[in-house]
Amino acid sequence: MSHLLEGSVRRSGNLVRVTAQLIDTASGTHLWSDRYDGDLSDIFALQDEIAGKVVAQVGIAIGRDATHLVSEQRRPANAEAHELYLQALYFSKSGNPYEVEKAIPLFQQAVALDPEFADAWAELGATYFSLNQNLYIPVRTNPIAIHAFETALAIDPEHAGAMLLLGYLRITHDYAWSEGLSLMARAAALAPQNAAIQGAYGRWLRMTRHEEADTILARASRLDPLAYGPIIDRATMMVHEGQFDESVELMETALIRHRDKYQANAHVALFNWGAQRLDRAEEYLEQARAIVGSDFASIRLLDWKIAAARGDLALANGIKAEVKERAKHTRVANLVDAGGDWSQSEYLEMFELAIEQRHGEVLIPLLYKRHWMVAKSDWDRLQNSIRFSEVEFGNAGALGANFQRRSSQEREQLLSSAIPVSEETLQSYTGTFERQDDGLTRRVVLDGNQLKYIQPSGEPFLMIPTGTHRFGTLEYKGTVEFILVDDKVHVMRWIERGALTHDAVKVDTPNLR
C-alpha cells in the first residue's frame, strides 16, 4: 500500500463539511488535502460530487488516472432509511457486542422504510452473524441472518458481502458444503480487492485442503496487512505449525486498528495463553473485560483457561462448572477448545452441544484427525452429523492438521537418537497411571524395546527412550518422564511444548504387556 486516503465528516444542521487528505505511506508526507462543503438535502448527489473531486485530485497527486477507484454506488431510495443505516453502522462496527446489538433495530427500521435497500439487509444479516460469534446461540438467530442475506441477494444478485456470509452459513448451519463453498468462491471473484472476503474464502479452502488456499490468504494480507480476518487466519495457521510466539506477535498487530474492541483483545489474550505467556494473556483479558464486563460468558472461559494453566485447579474447576452450565443458554466462544481440561465424557458432550447450537468452529477439528478423547464410534457419529462425507477435499494434504504431530523427518531423528534400555528397566515403567486433574487413567505397556502410552480413547503413542527415565513420543510432539521415589516409579510426567506439564500417579504395580 503506497498511499493512504483518509478523511472526516462534520455535520451542523443540514450542512456538511468533508475533509480529505492523501498520505505517502513510505515517507508519511501529506501530498494533498482539501475540504468540501455542501447541503444534505440531496446527500447522494453531494456524495457523487465530492467523490469525483477527490478522485481527480488523487490522480494528479499520484501521477496517474485514479477513476477506477470509484465504483458504482448502490443508491437507497429513502434518505431517512439511509440515515438510519449510517447510525446502525456506527453501532455494528463498535467492537462491543452489547453496542453492536443496538444496530439491529436501526437496520430493521431502515429496511422497513426502504425494502429494496440491499446494503441494509446485508448489514442486518452481518450484525446477527457477528453476534452469533460471541453473544447469541447461532441456531436461534442463523435463520434470521440467512433470510437477510437471501433478501439482499434477491435485490442485488452480485452483493459479494451477503453472498460470502450466506455461503458461510450454508456450511455451518445447513452443512451444505458444496453450495456454501460455491457461494464463497463467487463472492471472492466479485470482490478481488476485498481483503476480508478473500481471507474468509481462503480460510475455508485451507480447511478443506485446497491447493490455492495459501495463495488467496497471502493475497488478502497484501491487500490489507492490518485487516482483522487475514491476521487471525495467519496467526491460527502459525499455531497449527507450532509457531506460538510468532502467532502472538502477529495477532498483536490486530490491535493497531482494534485496540478498543472486545474481540481483538480477547483473541490476543487467547493466543498469549496458547503460548504460555500468562501474564500477557491476563493483561489483554483485562482490556476485554473492561469492554464487556466480568460476567461475559467468553470472558469466564478465558478466566478458566488461565487459572488451569497456572495450576489453580480449585478456581479452574469452579469456573469450568459455571461455563458448562451457561453454555446451555448463552454463546460461549471456542467452547470445544478448552485447553484439554474437559473429562472424556464432558469433551464429547461439548462437541455435541456445539453441533446442536451450530458453532462454526466445531467443524475445524472434525475435518481432521480424531481427537484422542473421543472414541472412534462417537467421532464417526459426529462427522456424520455434519455431513462430513459430502466435503470435497483438495489435494494439498492435511493443511491445518494437528500441529502437535511430528513430521517424517522429526520421527527419523527421534528414532536415531534412541538409547538402549534394559528390558527390566522398561518393565518397571509399565502399569496404570491416573491423572489427578481429570481422574482418567492411562496405561503404559511394553512393546519390544520401547513403551506404548495408551490414551483413554485406546489410541497408543509409541515412546522412544532418549534418556535414563526420559522418552520422546514418536507421533506426538511431547516428552514423557518417569519420576522415581525409592527406586520405584511414582509419577509419569507428560511435557508439552517444553513447559506445559501433566502428572499422572501410578496406581498399580503389575507389569502389563
C-alpha positions in Angstrom: 0.0 0.0 0.0 1.8 3.1 -1.2 -0.8 5.8 -0.5 -3.4 6.3 2.2 -6.6 8.4 1.6 -8.2 9.4 4.8 -10.9 11.9 5.7 -13.6 13.1 8.1 -17.2 14.4 8.0 -18.7 17.0 10.2 -22.4 17.9 10.2 -24.2 21.0 11.5 -27.9 21.0 10.9 -28.4 20.5 7.2 -24.9 21.4 6.3 -22.0 19.0 6.0 -18.2 19.5 5.7 -16.0 16.8 4.3 -12.2 16.9 4.6 -9.8 14.6 2.8 -6.1 14.1 2.6 -3.7 11.9 0.7 -0.6 10.5 2.5 2.5 8.8 1.1 2.8 5.8 3.4 6.5 5.3 2.8 7.5 8.8 3.9 4.5 9.9 5.9 4.3 13.1 3.7 0.9 14.8 3.1 0.7 15.0 -0.7 -2.6 16.8 -0.8 -5.6 17.9 1.3 -8.8 19.7 0.7 -12.3 20.3 2.2 -15.7 20.3 0.7 -18.9 21.9 2.0 -22.4 21.0 0.9 -26.1 20.7 1.7 -27.7 17.5 2.9 -30.9 18.0 1.0 -29.5 15.7 -1.7 -26.9 13.7 0.1 -26.4 11.3 -2.8 -25.7 14.0 -5.4 -23.3 15.6 -2.9 -21.5 12.2 -2.4 -21.0 11.8 -6.1 -19.7 15.4 -6.5 -17.2 15.0 -3.6 -16.1 11.6 -4.8 -15.4 12.9 -8.3 -13.4 15.9 -7.0 -11.3 13.7 -4.6 -10.5 11.1 -7.3 -9.4 13.9 -9.7 -7.1 15.3 -7.1 -5.7 11.9 -6.1 -4.9 11.2 -9.8 -3.0 14.5 -10.0 -1.1 13.7 -6.8 0.0 10.2 -7.7 0.6 11.0 -11.3 -1.9 8.5 -12.9 -5.5 8.1 -13.6 -7.5 7.1 -10.5 -11.0 7.0 -11.8 -11.0 3.2 -11.4 -11.0 3.7 -7.7 -14.7 4.8 -7.8 -17.2 2.0 -8.1 -20.8 2.3 -9.0 -22.8 3.0 -5.8 -26.0 1.3 -4.7 -28.4 4.2 -4.0 -31.1 3.8 -1.3 -34.4 5.3 -2.4 -35.2 6.8 1.0 -32.9 9.4 2.7 -34.4 8.6 6.1 -33.6 4.9 5.6 -30.0 5.9 4.7 -29.7 8.0 7.8 -30.8 5.0 10.0 -28.4 2.8 8.1 -25.5 5.1 8.9 -26.5 5.2 12.6 -26.7 1.4 12.7 -23.2 1.1 11.1 -21.8 3.2 13.9 -23.0 0.6 16.4 -22.4 -2.5 14.3 -18.7 -1.6 13.9 -18.2 -0.6 17.6 -16.5 -3.9 18.6 -18.6 -4.2 21.8 -21.2 -6.9 21.4 -23.7 -5.0 23.6 -23.3 -1.9 21.4 -23.4 -4.0 18.2 -26.8 -5.3 19.3 -28.1 -1.8 19.2 -27.7 -1.8 15.4 -30.3 -4.4 14.8 -33.5 -2.3 15.4 -32.0 0.6 13.3 -31.3 -1.7 10.4 -34.8 -3.2 10.8 -36.3 0.3 10.6 -34.2 1.1 7.5 -35.4 -1.9 5.5 -39.0 -1.2 6.7 -38.7 2.3 5.2 -36.9 1.0 2.1 -37.5 -2.7 1.5 -35.2 -2.6 -1.6 -32.2 -1.3 0.4 -29.8 -4.3 -0.3 -26.9 -2.9 1.8 -29.1 -2.5 4.9 -30.4 -6.1 4.5 -26.8 -7.4 4.1 -25.6 -5.4 7.2 -28.6 -6.6 9.2 -27.5 -10.2 8.4 -23.9 -9.4 9.1 -24.8 -8.0 12.6 -26.6 -11.2 13.5 -23.6 -13.1 12.1 -21.2 -11.1 14.3 -23.3 -11.6 17.4 -23.6 -15.3 16.7 -19.8 -15.5 17.3 -19.8 -14.2 20.8 -23.3 -13.4 22.2 -26.2 -15.2 20.5 -26.6 -19.0 20.2 -26.3 -19.4 16.4 -29.0 -22.0 15.9 -31.6 -19.5 17.2 -30.5 -16.5 15.0 -28.9 -18.0 12.0 -32.2 -18.3 10.2 -32.8 -14.5 10.6 -29.3 -13.8 9.2 -29.9 -16.3 6.3 -33.2 -14.5 5.4 -31.5 -11.1 5.5 -28.7 -12.3 3.1 -31.1 -14.0 0.8 -33.2 -10.8 0.6 -30.1 -8.7 -0.1 -29.2 -11.1 -3.0 -32.7 -11.1 -4.4 -32.4 -7.3 -4.7 -28.7 -7.3 -5.7 -27.6 -10.7 -7.0 -24.0 -9.6 -7.0 -23.7 -8.3 -3.5 -20.4 -10.0 -2.5 -20.7 -9.4 1.2 -24.1 -11.0 1.5 -23.0 -13.8 -0.8 -19.9 -14.7 1.3 -21.7 -14.8 4.7 -24.6 -16.7 3.2 -22.1 -19.3 2.0 -20.5 -19.5 5.4 -24.0 -20.1 7.0 -24.9 -22.7 4.3 -21.9 -24.7 5.7 -22.1 -24.0 9.4 -25.9 -24.1 9.8 -27.1 -26.4 7.0 -23.8 -28.4 6.4 -24.4 -27.8 2.7 -20.7 -27.9 1.9 -20.7 -27.7 -1.9 -23.3 -24.8 -2.1 -21.5 -22.9 0.7 -18.1 -23.0 -0.9 -19.6 -22.2 -4.3 -21.2 -19.0 -2.9 -17.9 -18.1 -1.3 -16.0 -18.6 -4.5 -18.3 -16.4 -6.4 -18.1 -13.7 -3.7 -14.3 -13.8 -3.9 -14.5 -13.5 -7.7 -16.9 -10.5 -7.4 -14.6 -8.7 -4.9 -11.0 -9.4 -5.8 -9.8 -6.3 -3.9 -11.7 -7.0 -0.7 -9.2 -8.4 1.9 -11.9 -9.7 4.3 -13.7 -11.6 1.6 -10.5 -13.0 0.1 -9.3 -14.1 3.6 -12.5 -15.7 4.6 -12.7 -17.7 1.4 -9.0 -18.7 1.7 -9.5 -20.0 5.2 -12.3 -22.4 4.2 -10.2 -23.6 1.2 -7.4 -24.2 3.6 -9.6 -26.1 6.0 -10.7 -28.3 3.1 -7.1 -28.7 1.9 -7.3 -27.0 -1.5 -4.0 -26.0 -3.0 -4.9 -22.4 -3.9 -5.7 -21.6 -0.2 -2.4 -20.2 0.7 -2.2 -18.1 -2.4 -5.6 -16.5 -1.7 -4.7 -15.9 2.0 -1.4 -14.3 1.0 -3.3 -12.0 -1.4 -5.7 -11.0 1.4 -2.8 -10.0 3.6 -1.2 -8.0 0.7 -4.5 -6.2 0.1 -4.7 -5.0 3.7 -1.9 -6.1 6.1 -4.0 -4.8 9.1 -7.3 -6.4 8.1 -8.6 -8.4 11.1 -9.7 -11.5 9.3 -6.5 -12.3 7.4 -4.4 -11.6 10.6 -6.3 -14.1 12.7 -6.3 -16.7 9.9 -2.5 -16.4 9.5 -2.0 -16.5 13.3 -4.1 -19.6 13.6 -2.1 -21.3 10.9 1.1 -20.5 12.8 -0.4 -22.2 15.9 -1.1 -25.3 13.7 2.6 -25.2 12.7 3.8 -24.9 16.4 4.9 -21.3 16.0 3.3 -20.0 19.2 5.5 -16.9 19.8 5.2 -15.8 16.2 1.4 -16.2 16.2 1.2 -13.9 19.3 3.4 -11.3 17.7 1.3 -11.3 14.5 -2.0 -11.3 16.4 -1.0 -8.3 18.4 -0.8 -6.3 15.2 -4.6 -6.5 15.1 -4.7 -4.1 18.0 -3.3 -1.3 15.8 -6.8 -0.8 14.4 -8.9 -2.6 17.1 -7.3 -1.7 20.4 -10.6 -0.7 21.9 -12.6 -3.7 20.6 -13.6 -6.7 22.6 -12.9 -9.4 20.1 -9.3 -8.3 19.3 -8.3 -8.1 22.9 -10.0 -11.5 23.7 -8.2 -13.1 20.8 -4.8 -11.7 21.7 -5.4 -13.0 25.3 -6.2 -16.4 23.9 -3.1 -16.6 21.7 -0.9 -15.5 24.6 -2.5 -18.2 26.7 -1.6 -20.7 24.0 2.0 -19.5 24.0 2.1 -19.8 27.8 2.5 -16.1 28.2 0.1 -16.0 31.0 0.9 -12.5 32.4 0.3 -11.0 28.9 -2.8 -13.1 28.5 -4.2 -11.6 31.7 -3.3 -8.1 30.6 -5.3 -8.4 27.4 -8.1 -10.2 29.1 -8.5 -7.2 31.4 -8.8 -5.0 28.4 -11.5 -7.2 27.0 -13.2 -7.4 30.4 -13.3 -3.6 30.6 -15.3 -3.5 27.4 -17.9 -6.2 28.1 -17.8 -6.8 31.8 -16.5 -9.6 34.0 -19.7 -11.7 33.6 -19.5 -12.1 29.9 -19.6 -15.8 29.2 -16.5 -15.9 26.9 -14.5 -13.9 29.4 -15.2 -16.5 32.0 -13.9 -19.2 29.6 -10.6 -17.3 29.4 -10.6 -17.0 33.2 -10.9 -20.8 33.4 -8.1 -21.4 30.8 -5.6 -19.1 32.6 -6.5 -20.5 36.1 -5.9 -24.0 34.8 -2.7 -23.1 33.2 -1.5 -21.5 36.5 -2.3 -24.7 38.3 -5.1 -23.2 40.4 -7.4 -26.2 40.0 -9.9 -25.2 42.6 -10.6 -21.9 40.9 -10.4 -23.5 37.4 -12.9 -26.3 38.3 -15.3 -23.7 39.8 -15.3 -21.6 36.7 -15.5 -24.7 34.5 -18.7 -25.8 36.1 -20.1 -22.3 35.7 -19.1 -22.1 32.0 -20.5 -25.6 31.3 -23.9 -24.6 32.7 -24.0 -21.2 31.0 -23.2 -22.8 27.6 -26.6 -24.3 27.5 -28.2 -20.8 27.5 -25.8 -18.3 26.0 -22.9 -18.2 23.5 -19.5 -19.3 24.8 -16.8 -18.8 22.2 -14.4 -21.7 21.3 -16.3 -24.0 23.7 -14.8 -27.2 22.3 -11.2 -25.9 22.5 -10.9 -25.5 26.3 -7.3 -26.5 26.7 -7.8 -30.2 27.4 -9.5 -29.5 30.7 -12.7 -31.5 29.9 -13.0 -35.1 31.1 -13.6 -37.6 28.3 -17.4 -37.6 28.7 -17.5 -33.8 29.0 -15.5 -33.4 25.9 -17.9 -35.5 23.9 -20.8 -33.6 25.5 -19.3 -30.2 24.4 -18.8 -31.4 20.8 -22.5 -32.5 20.7 -23.6 -29.2 22.2 -21.5 -27.2 19.8 -23.0 -29.1 16.8 -26.6 -28.7 18.2 -26.0 -24.9 18.6 -24.3 -24.7 15.2 -20.9 -23.2 16.4 -18.9 -22.8 13.3 -15.5 -23.5 15.0 -16.6 -27.1 15.8 -16.1 -28.0 12.2 -12.4 -27.4 12.3 -11.4 -30.3 14.5 -14.0 -32.6 12.8 -12.3 -32.1 9.4 -9.1 -33.6 10.7 -7.7 -36.4 12.8 -10.0 -37.9 15.5 -9.4 -36.3 18.9 -7.9 -38.8 21.3 -10.5 -38.1 24.0 -13.4 -39.2 21.7 -13.9 -42.9 20.8 -13.9 -43.7 17.1 -17.6 -44.7 17.1 -18.6 -41.3 18.6 -16.2 -39.5 16.2 -17.8 -41.2 13.2 -21.2 -40.2 14.5 -20.2 -36.6 15.0 -18.7 -36.4 11.5 -21.9 -38.0 10.0 -24.0 -35.3 11.8 -22.1 -32.5 9.9 -22.3 -34.5 6.5 -18.6 -35.0 6.5 -18.8 -37.4 3.6 -20.0 -34.6 1.4 -16.9 -32.4 1.9 -14.9 -32.2 -1.3 -11.3 -32.1 -0.1 -8.5 -30.8 -2.3 -5.1 -32.4 -2.9 -2.9 -30.2 -0.7 -2.6 -32.7 2.2 -3.8 -32.1 5.7 -3.3 -28.4 5.7 -4.0 -27.1 9.2 -3.7 -30.7 10.6 -2.7 -31.1 14.2 0.5 -29.0 14.8 1.4 -31.5 17.6 2.2 -34.3 15.2 5.8 -34.9 14.2 6.9 -34.7 10.6 8.6 -37.7 9.0 12.0 -36.1 9.4 11.4 -35.4 13.1 10.3 -39.1 13.6 13.5 -40.3 11.9 15.6 -38.0 14.1 13.9 -39.2 17.2 14.4 -42.9 16.3 18.1 -42.3 15.5 18.5 -40.7 19.0 17.1 -43.7 20.9 19.3 -45.2 23.5 19.4 -48.8 24.7 17.4 -49.5 27.9 17.2 -52.9 29.6 14.0 -54.8 29.5 14.0 -54.9 33.3 14.1 -51.1 33.4 11.4 -50.8 30.7 9.1 -53.2 32.6 9.4 -51.1 35.7 7.8 -48.2 33.9 4.7 -50.2 32.8 1.5 -50.0 34.7 -1.6 -47.9 35.1 -1.4 -44.1 35.9 -4.1 -41.7 37.0 -4.2 -38.0 36.2 -5.3 -36.1 39.3 -6.9 -33.2 37.3 -9.4 -35.4 35.3 -9.4 -38.7 37.1 -8.8 -40.6 33.9 -6.3 -43.5 33.7 -3.5 -44.0 31.2 -1.7 -47.3 30.6 1.9 -47.8 29.7 2.8 -51.2 28.2 6.0 -52.8 26.8 6.4 -53.0 23.1 9.8 -54.6 22.1 12.5 -52.2 23.3 10.1 -49.3 23.5 7.0 -48.3 25.5 3.4 -47.6 24.4 1.4 -44.9 26.1 -2.3 -45.9 25.8 -4.7 -43.0 26.0 -8.3 -43.2 27.5 -9.6 -43.5 23.9 -7.5 -46.6 23.3 -5.1 -44.8 20.8 -1.5 -45.6 21.6 1.6 -43.3 21.4 4.9 -45.1 20.9 7.6 -43.8 23.3 11.2 -43.8 22.2 13.9 -43.9 25.1 16.1 -40.8 24.8 17.4 -40.8 28.4 17.5 -43.0 31.5 13.9 -42.1 32.5 13.0 -39.8 29.6 11.1 -40.8 26.4 10.0 -38.9 23.3 6.7 -39.8 21.8 7.1 -40.8 18.1 4.0 -39.3 16.6 3.2 -36.6 19.1 5.5 -33.7 19.9 5.8 -34.5 23.6 8.2 -35.9 26.2 7.4 -38.4 29.0 9.5 -38.6 32.2 9.1 -41.2 34.9 9.7 -39.9 38.4 11.2 -42.4 40.8 10.7 -42.5 44.6 12.8 -45.0 46.5 13.8 -46.6 43.1 10.1 -47.2 42.2 8.1 -45.4 39.5 5.8 -43.0 41.2 4.8 -40.4 38.6 4.6 -40.3 34.8 5.1 -36.7 33.7 3.9 -35.6 30.3 5.6 -32.4 29.0 4.2 -30.4 26.1 5.9 -27.5 24.3 8.8 -27.7 26.8 6.7 -26.1 29.5 3.1 -27.4 29.9 3.1 -30.5 32.1 0.6 -33.1 33.2 1.4 -35.5 36.0 -0.2 -38.9 36.4 0.4 -41.0 39.6 1.0 -44.7 39.3 -1.9 -46.6 40.9 -0.8 -50.2 40.4 2.5 -52.1 40.2 1.9 -55.1 37.9 3.8 -55.2 34.7 1.5 -55.0 31.7 2.1 -56.4 28.3 
